Amino acid sequence: MALMLMTLLLPGSAQLVAGNRRVGIAALRIWLVLVATFLATLVVGIFWHELIFRLASDTFALFWIRVGLMALATGWAVLFFDAWRIGQPLTLSLGHRRAVVGVNGVLCLTVAGSLLFGAHLVGVQRHLMLTMFGSDQVTGAHDGRYNVLLLGGDSGAGRWGLRPDSMTVASIDADTGRTVLISLPRNMQNFPFVRGSVMHEQFPDGFDADYLNGVSTWAGDNTELFRGSDNPGVDATIMAIEGITGLKINYWAMVNLEGFKDLVDAVGGVTLNVRQPIPVGGLGDDVTGYIQPGVRRLDGHDTLWFARARDDSDDYSRMARQKCVMNAMLQQISPQVALRNFEKIADASSAMISTNIPGSEVDRFISLALKARNQKVSTLSLVPPMINTADPDIRLIKTKVAESIDRAEGTAPPPNKQKRHDGDPVTGGSIGSFSTGYAANEADDLGSAC
């Protein structure tokens, strides 16, 4: 029993005391090196989080960590069996022999099983990195900010992602993580494409063939214009977003809205302020129920409908609710929650998200996301009454986008009048109305507007 306990605490010590000393010395040296490496990584990681994020996103490092854990599990199990052998179990009485075998089996399975489960989680993370983050085209920050286009795929049989249901640019300060969410309505018309792009050559006077969310479909029908592109629809949409906002897009991420509910379920739900009954269903189907008002913890199904519902509402109220969901997810999903539900999150994410963010940049965005959690999130939606979606004032849009970013960076004063929303109506579950605008669609502090 003592030999097995020694093996649990210091692998190789049993062999050093009563068995093959050469094996014991080698095992102890390996163990001490591993413990020292782990402690050094932990200490450095506490002060420099990027090291941990880099290890968690580097597929080469993950491969060897997984191999190392599997080898450690096997070697430790062998040492337990050898410690049992050194204890000469055949000299014991039958009852003691059975007890020793049982204890050895429990210790062996517990230690080896834990290490092998850790190797499994590392393999899950490596698979996620390989399947989701396949691009190797790294782009630097533009004017000190990373601009990531978030697209909500209009899910459905054989068509998810072809016609974006929501479009939001997350403009993120490259140093502080301070984020501005800039949303564009799907029904915007007569907008320009960025100069020099393929779409600008086709529509030099602006896009008059469809709504903004139809750009992706148009590009999908004219793929010959996008030779070498893996995602013509996304590329064409980026050309439109850049032409409208004046921002240079670094990366994009397409979210399958139907699969989004699996992610919410994986983290145990999200808490939202439901201001009035939100219909479940609609969008061409029957309404089957309502999400009742109050501060409620919603599961994936109800969170999806909170973000998507349009019955008894309008597109712009829905956009405001979507901002509140984004803010809640950012603020409520802590590293501890992510770690506890890691495998579920990984499974949901791989089925939910398509992106061109390179794997080598994942550690950077994890770090920026953690910084953003401790700061206000600003929002700007290019919707009525500020913007006429049928004939948008592009110069005004670019001015508003620049002002919103400057205020977030602290280089521009706040508006002369800070609008109060205490007495505003609630329409479609959002503070405000179509004619006055919705609070969450233009706010320097999205959390307070939700």
C-alpha positions as CSV (number, residue, x, y, z in Angstrom):
1,M,0.0,0.0,0.0
2,A,2.9,2.4,0.8
3,L,4.6,1.6,-2.5
4,M,1.4,2.4,-4.4
5,L,0.8,5.6,-2.4
6,M,4.5,6.6,-3.2
7,T,3.8,6.0,-6.9
8,L,0.7,8.2,-6.7
9,L,2.6,11.1,-5.2
10,L,6.1,10.6,-6.8
11,P,6.0,8.3,-9.8
12,G,9.2,6.2,-9.8
13,S,9.8,6.5,-6.0
14,A,8.6,2.9,-5.3
15,Q,11.1,1.6,-7.9
16,L,13.9,3.8,-6.4
17,V,13.3,2.4,-2.9
18,A,12.5,-1.3,-3.6
19,G,12.7,-2.0,-7.3
20,N,14.8,-1.2,-10.3
21,R,16.6,2.0,-9.3
22,R,17.4,2.9,-12.9
23,V,13.7,2.9,-13.8
24,G,12.9,4.8,-10.7
25,I,15.5,7.6,-11.3
26,A,14.4,8.0,-15.0
27,A,10.7,8.2,-13.9
28,L,11.4,10.7,-11.2
29,R,13.4,12.9,-13.5
30,I,10.7,12.9,-16.1
31,W,8.1,13.7,-13.5
32,L,10.1,16.5,-12.0
33,V,10.7,18.0,-15.4
34,L,7.0,17.8,-16.3
35,V,6.0,19.4,-12.9
36,A,8.5,22.2,-13.3
37,T,7.4,22.8,-16.9
38,F,3.7,22.9,-15.8
39,L,4.4,25.3,-12.9
40,A,6.6,27.6,-15.0
41,T,3.9,27.7,-17.8
42,L,1.2,28.4,-15.1
43,V,3.2,31.2,-13.5
44,V,4.0,32.8,-16.8
45,G,0.4,32.4,-18.0
46,I,-0.9,34.2,-15.0
47,F,1.0,37.3,-15.9
48,W,1.0,36.8,-19.7
49,H,-2.3,35.2,-20.7
50,E,-1.3,35.1,-24.3
51,L,1.0,32.2,-23.7
52,I,-2.0,30.0,-22.5
53,F,-4.1,31.2,-25.5
54,R,-1.3,30.4,-27.9
55,L,-0.8,26.9,-26.5
56,A,-4.6,26.4,-26.8
57,S,-4.7,27.5,-30.5
58,D,-1.4,26.1,-31.8
59,T,-2.2,22.7,-33.5
60,F,1.4,21.6,-33.4
61,A,1.7,22.3,-29.7
62,L,-1.7,20.6,-29.1
63,F,-0.6,17.5,-31.0
64,W,2.5,17.0,-28.7
65,I,0.5,17.9,-25.6
66,R,-1.9,15.1,-26.5
67,V,0.8,12.6,-27.2
68,G,2.5,13.6,-23.9
69,L,-0.6,13.1,-21.9
70,M,-1.2,9.7,-23.5
71,A,2.4,8.6,-22.9
72,L,2.2,9.8,-19.3
73,A,-1.0,7.9,-18.7
74,T,0.5,4.7,-20.0
75,G,3.8,5.1,-18.1
76,W,2.1,5.9,-14.8
77,A,-0.2,2.9,-15.2
78,V,2.9,0.7,-15.7
79,L,4.5,2.1,-12.6
80,F,1.4,1.3,-10.5
81,F,1.5,-2.3,-11.7
82,D,5.2,-2.5,-11.0
83,A,4.7,-1.1,-7.5
84,W,2.1,-3.8,-6.9
85,R,4.5,-6.5,-8.2
86,I,7.3,-5.1,-5.9
87,G,5.0,-5.5,-2.9
88,Q,5.0,-9.3,-3.4
89,P,1.2,-9.7,-3.4
90,L,1.4,-13.5,-3.4
91,T,2.8,-13.4,0.1
92,L,-0.3,-11.8,1.4
93,S,-3.5,-13.5,2.6
94,L,-6.3,-13.8,0.1
95,G,-8.3,-11.0,1.7
96,H,-5.4,-8.6,1.8
97,R,-4.4,-9.6,-1.8
98,R,-7.9,-8.7,-3.1
99,A,-7.8,-5.4,-1.2
100,V,-4.4,-4.5,-2.7
101,V,-5.6,-5.4,-6.2
102,G,-8.7,-3.3,-5.8
103,V,-6.7,-0.2,-4.5
104,N,-4.2,-0.6,-7.3
105,G,-6.9,-0.8,-9.9
106,V,-8.7,2.3,-8.6
107,L,-5.5,4.3,-8.4
108,C,-4.4,3.2,-11.8
109,L,-7.7,3.8,-13.5
110,T,-8.2,7.2,-11.8
111,V,-4.9,8.6,-12.7
112,A,-4.6,7.1,-16.2
113,G,-8.3,7.8,-16.9
114,S,-7.9,11.5,-15.9
115,L,-4.9,11.9,-18.1
116,L,-6.5,10.1,-21.1
117,F,-9.6,12.3,-20.7
118,G,-7.4,15.4,-20.8
119,A,-5.8,14.0,-23.9
120,H,-9.3,13.6,-25.4
121,L,-10.1,17.3,-24.6
122,V,-6.9,18.4,-26.2
123,G,-7.8,16.3,-29.3
124,V,-11.2,18.0,-29.4
125,Q,-9.6,21.4,-29.3
126,R,-7.1,20.5,-32.0
127,H,-9.9,19.2,-34.2
128,L,-11.8,22.4,-33.7
129,M,-8.8,24.5,-34.7
130,L,-8.1,22.4,-37.8
131,T,-11.7,22.4,-39.0
132,M,-12.8,25.9,-38.2
133,F,-9.7,28.0,-38.6
134,G,-8.1,26.9,-41.8
135,S,-7.0,30.2,-43.4
136,D,-3.4,31.4,-43.2
137,Q,-3.9,34.9,-44.5
138,V,-3.1,37.2,-41.6
139,T,-4.0,40.9,-41.9
140,G,-2.9,43.6,-39.6
141,A,-5.1,46.2,-37.8
142,H,-6.4,49.1,-39.7
143,D,-6.0,52.4,-38.0
144,G,-5.4,50.5,-34.7
145,R,-8.6,48.4,-35.0
146,Y,-9.6,45.0,-36.2
147,N,-12.9,45.0,-38.1
148,V,-14.6,41.6,-38.1
149,L,-17.8,41.1,-40.1
150,L,-20.3,38.9,-38.3
151,L,-22.9,37.4,-40.6
152,G,-26.0,35.6,-39.4
153,G,-26.9,32.9,-41.9
154,D,-30.6,32.6,-42.9
155,S,-30.7,29.0,-42.0
156,G,-32.8,26.5,-43.9
157,A,-32.6,23.3,-45.9
158,G,-29.6,23.7,-48.4
159,R,-29.4,27.4,-48.0
160,W,-28.0,28.5,-44.7
161,G,-25.5,31.2,-45.1
162,L,-26.4,32.0,-48.7
163,R,-28.6,35.0,-47.7
164,P,-27.3,36.7,-44.5
165,D,-30.2,37.5,-42.1
166,S,-28.0,39.9,-40.0
167,M,-24.8,41.8,-40.7
168,T,-22.7,43.4,-38.0
169,V,-19.2,44.7,-38.0
170,A,-17.4,44.3,-34.7
171,S,-14.7,47.0,-34.7
172,I,-12.2,46.1,-32.0
173,D,-9.4,48.2,-30.6
174,A,-6.2,46.3,-31.2
175,D,-4.8,47.2,-27.8
176,T,-7.7,47.6,-25.4
177,G,-10.4,45.4,-26.9
178,R,-13.0,48.3,-26.7
179,T,-15.6,47.2,-29.2
180,V,-18.1,49.0,-31.4
181,L,-20.9,46.9,-33.0
182,I,-22.0,48.5,-36.3
183,S,-25.0,46.9,-37.8
184,L,-26.5,47.1,-41.3
185,P,-30.1,46.3,-42.1
186,R,-30.7,43.5,-44.6
187,N,-33.1,45.7,-46.6
188,M,-30.7,48.5,-47.4
189,Q,-30.8,49.5,-51.1
190,N,-29.0,51.6,-53.6
191,F,-25.6,51.5,-51.9
192,P,-22.1,51.6,-53.4
193,F,-19.4,49.0,-53.4
194,V,-15.8,49.8,-52.4
195,R,-13.9,51.3,-55.3
196,G,-11.7,48.9,-57.2
197,S,-13.7,45.9,-56.3
198,V,-15.4,43.4,-58.7
199,M,-18.8,44.5,-57.6
200,H,-18.0,48.2,-58.1
201,E,-17.1,47.4,-61.7
202,Q,-20.5,45.6,-62.1
203,F,-22.5,48.3,-60.3
204,P,-20.6,51.6,-60.5
205,D,-23.7,53.6,-59.7
206,G,-24.8,51.5,-56.7
207,F,-26.5,48.2,-56.2
208,D,-30.1,48.3,-57.5
209,A,-30.7,44.6,-58.1
210,D,-31.8,43.6,-54.7
211,Y,-31.5,44.4,-50.9
212,L,-28.1,44.2,-49.1
213,N,-28.7,40.6,-48.1
214,G,-29.2,39.8,-51.7
215,V,-25.6,40.6,-52.7
216,S,-24.5,37.2,-51.5
217,T,-27.1,35.5,-53.7
218,W,-26.2,37.6,-56.7
219,A,-22.5,36.7,-56.3
220,G,-23.5,33.1,-56.0
221,D,-25.2,33.3,-59.4
222,N,-22.2,35.0,-61.0
223,T,-19.2,33.0,-59.5
224,E,-17.2,33.4,-62.7
225,L,-16.5,37.0,-61.6
226,F,-14.8,35.7,-58.4
227,R,-12.2,33.3,-59.7
228,G,-10.1,31.9,-56.9
229,S,-12.6,32.8,-54.2
230,D,-13.9,30.1,-51.9
231,N,-16.8,32.3,-50.7
232,P,-18.0,34.6,-53.5
233,G,-21.1,35.6,-51.5
234,V,-19.2,36.6,-48.5
235,D,-16.5,38.4,-50.5
236,A,-19.2,40.4,-52.4
237,T,-20.9,41.3,-49.1
238,I,-17.6,42.6,-47.7
239,M,-17.2,44.8,-50.8
240,A,-20.6,46.3,-50.0
241,I,-19.9,46.7,-46.3
242,E,-16.6,48.4,-47.0
243,G,-18.3,50.7,-49.6
244,I,-21.1,51.7,-47.1
245,T,-19.1,52.2,-43.9
246,G,-15.7,53.2,-45.1
247,L,-14.2,50.5,-42.9
248,K,-11.6,47.9,-44.1
249,I,-12.7,44.4,-43.1
250,N,-10.0,42.1,-41.7
251,Y,-11.9,38.9,-41.2
252,W,-15.4,37.5,-41.3
253,A,-17.4,34.9,-39.4
254,M,-20.7,33.3,-40.6
255,V,-23.0,32.1,-37.8
256,N,-25.6,29.5,-38.6
257,L,-28.5,31.0,-36.6
258,E,-30.3,27.6,-36.3
259,G,-27.1,26.1,-34.8
260,F,-26.7,29.1,-32.5
261,K,-29.2,27.6,-30.0
262,D,-26.8,24.6,-29.5
263,L,-24.1,27.0,-28.4
264,V,-26.4,28.7,-25.9
265,D,-27.5,25.3,-24.5
266,A,-23.8,24.3,-24.3
267,V,-23.1,27.2,-21.9
268,G,-26.2,26.6,-19.9
269,G,-28.4,29.4,-21.3
270,V,-28.2,33.2,-21.3
271,T,-29.9,35.8,-19.1
272,L,-31.8,38.5,-20.9
273,N,-34.2,41.3,-20.0
274,V,-37.5,40.4,-21.9
275,R,-39.5,43.6,-21.9
276,Q,-42.7,42.3,-23.5
277,P,-44.0,38.9,-24.8
278,I,-41.8,37.7,-27.7
279,P,-43.5,35.3,-30.2
280,V,-42.0,31.9,-30.7
281,G,-42.5,31.0,-34.4
282,G,-43.7,33.2,-37.2
283,L,-41.4,34.1,-40.2
284,G,-43.9,32.2,-42.4
285,D,-45.0,29.6,-39.8
286,D,-47.5,29.7,-37.0
287,V,-46.7,31.4,-33.7
288,T,-46.7,28.5,-31.1
289,G,-46.2,30.5,-27.9
290,Y,-44.5,33.5,-26.3
291,I,-41.5,34.2,-24.2
292,Q,-42.9,36.0,-21.2
293,P,-41.5,39.3,-19.8
294,G,-39.0,39.5,-17.0
295,V,-35.3,39.0,-16.5
296,R,-35.1,35.4,-17.6
297,R,-32.6,32.7,-18.1
298,L,-33.3,31.5,-21.7
299,D,-32.3,28.2,-23.3
300,G,-31.0,28.0,-26.8
301,H,-34.4,27.7,-28.4
302,D,-35.9,30.7,-26.7
303,T,-32.7,32.8,-27.1
304,L,-32.8,32.2,-30.9
305,W,-36.4,33.3,-31.1
306,F,-35.7,36.4,-28.9
307,A,-33.1,37.3,-31.5
308,R,-35.1,36.4,-34.6
309,A,-38.8,37.1,-33.8
310,R,-40.3,39.7,-36.2
311,D,-44.1,39.1,-35.6
312,D,-45.7,42.2,-34.0
313,S,-42.4,43.9,-34.6
314,D,-40.0,45.1,-37.3
315,D,-36.5,44.4,-38.6
316,Y,-35.0,47.3,-36.5
317,S,-36.4,46.1,-33.2
318,R,-35.1,42.7,-34.0
319,M,-31.6,44.2,-34.7
320,A,-31.7,45.9,-31.3
321,R,-32.6,42.5,-29.6
322,Q,-29.7,40.8,-31.4
323,K,-27.3,43.4,-30.0
324,C,-28.6,42.6,-26.5
325,V,-27.9,38.9,-27.1
326,M,-24.4,39.6,-28.4
327,N,-23.7,41.7,-25.3
328,A,-25.1,39.1,-22.9
329,M,-23.0,36.4,-24.5
330,L,-19.9,38.5,-24.2
331,Q,-20.5,39.4,-20.6
332,Q,-21.8,36.1,-19.3
333,I,-19.6,33.5,-20.8
334,S,-16.6,33.5,-18.6
335,P,-13.4,31.4,-19.1
336,Q,-14.6,29.2,-16.2
337,V,-17.9,28.6,-17.9
338,A,-16.2,27.9,-21.2
339,L,-13.8,25.4,-19.5
340,R,-16.6,23.5,-17.7
341,N,-18.6,23.1,-20.9
342,F,-15.6,22.9,-23.3
343,E,-16.5,19.8,-25.2
344,K,-20.2,20.9,-25.8
345,I,-19.0,24.3,-26.9
346,A,-16.5,22.9,-29.3
347,D,-19.1,20.5,-30.8
348,A,-21.6,23.4,-31.2
349,S,-19.1,25.8,-32.6
350,S,-17.8,23.6,-35.3
351,A,-21.3,23.1,-36.6
352,M,-22.3,26.7,-36.1
353,I,-19.5,28.9,-37.4
354,S,-17.6,29.3,-40.6
355,T,-14.8,31.8,-40.6
356,N,-11.6,32.9,-42.3
357,I,-9.9,34.0,-39.1
358,P,-6.5,32.2,-39.2
359,G,-5.7,29.8,-36.4
360,S,-2.5,31.8,-35.6
361,E,-4.8,34.8,-34.7
362,V,-7.2,33.0,-32.4
363,D,-5.0,33.7,-29.3
364,R,-5.1,37.4,-30.1
365,F,-8.9,37.5,-30.4
366,I,-9.4,35.5,-27.2
367,S,-7.2,38.0,-25.4
368,L,-9.1,40.9,-26.9
369,A,-12.5,39.3,-26.0
370,L,-11.4,39.0,-22.3
371,K,-10.4,42.6,-22.3
372,A,-13.7,43.6,-23.9
373,R,-15.7,41.8,-21.1
374,N,-14.6,44.5,-18.7
375,Q,-15.6,47.4,-20.8
376,K,-18.7,49.0,-22.3
377,V,-19.8,47.9,-25.8
378,S,-20.9,50.7,-28.1
379,T,-23.4,50.1,-30.9
380,L,-24.5,51.9,-34.0
381,S,-27.2,50.6,-36.4
382,L,-27.6,52.2,-39.8
383,V,-31.4,52.2,-39.6
384,P,-34.4,54.7,-39.6
385,P,-35.0,57.3,-38.5
386,M,-31.3,58.2,-38.9
387,I,-30.8,56.5,-42.2
388,N,-33.2,56.0,-45.1
389,T,-32.6,52.4,-46.0
390,A,-34.1,52.9,-49.5
391,D,-31.8,55.8,-50.4
392,P,-29.0,55.9,-47.8
393,D,-26.8,58.9,-47.3
394,I,-23.4,57.3,-47.5
395,R,-21.5,60.4,-46.4
396,L,-23.7,60.6,-43.3
397,I,-23.1,56.9,-42.6
398,K,-19.4,57.2,-42.8
399,T,-19.4,60.2,-40.5
400,K,-21.6,58.4,-38.0
401,V,-19.3,55.3,-38.1
402,A,-16.2,57.4,-37.6
403,E,-17.8,59.4,-34.7
404,S,-19.0,56.2,-32.9
405,I,-15.5,54.7,-33.1
406,D,-13.8,58.0,-32.0
407,R,-16.1,58.2,-29.0
408,A,-15.3,54.6,-28.0
409,E,-11.6,55.5,-28.2
410,G,-12.1,58.7,-26.2
411,T,-11.0,61.0,-28.9
412,A,-14.4,62.6,-29.5
413,P,-16.8,64.2,-27.1
414,P,-20.2,62.6,-26.4
415,P,-23.3,63.9,-28.1
416,N,-24.5,67.3,-26.8
417,K,-27.7,65.6,-25.5
418,Q,-27.5,62.2,-23.9
419,K,-30.9,60.7,-24.7
420,R,-32.8,59.2,-21.8
421,H,-34.9,56.1,-22.4
422,D,-36.7,55.8,-19.0
423,G,-40.0,56.9,-20.4
424,D,-39.7,55.5,-23.9
425,P,-42.2,53.0,-25.2
426,V,-41.3,49.3,-25.7
427,T,-41.9,48.0,-29.2
428,G,-41.2,44.5,-30.3
429,G,-39.4,43.8,-27.0
430,S,-37.0,46.7,-27.5
431,I,-37.0,50.2,-25.9
432,G,-38.1,52.7,-28.5
433,S,-40.1,52.7,-31.6
434,F,-39.7,52.7,-35.4
435,S,-40.2,56.5,-35.6
436,T,-37.9,57.4,-32.6
437,G,-35.3,54.7,-33.0
438,Y,-34.4,51.8,-30.6
439,A,-32.1,52.4,-27.7
440,A,-29.9,49.4,-28.3
441,N,-29.4,50.4,-32.0
442,E,-27.3,53.5,-31.0
443,A,-25.7,53.5,-27.6
444,D,-22.3,54.2,-26.1
445,D,-23.2,51.6,-23.4
446,L,-25.1,48.7,-24.9
447,G,-25.6,47.0,-21.5
448,S,-27.6,49.9,-20.1
449,A,-29.7,50.0,-23.2
450,C,-30.7,46.4,-22.9
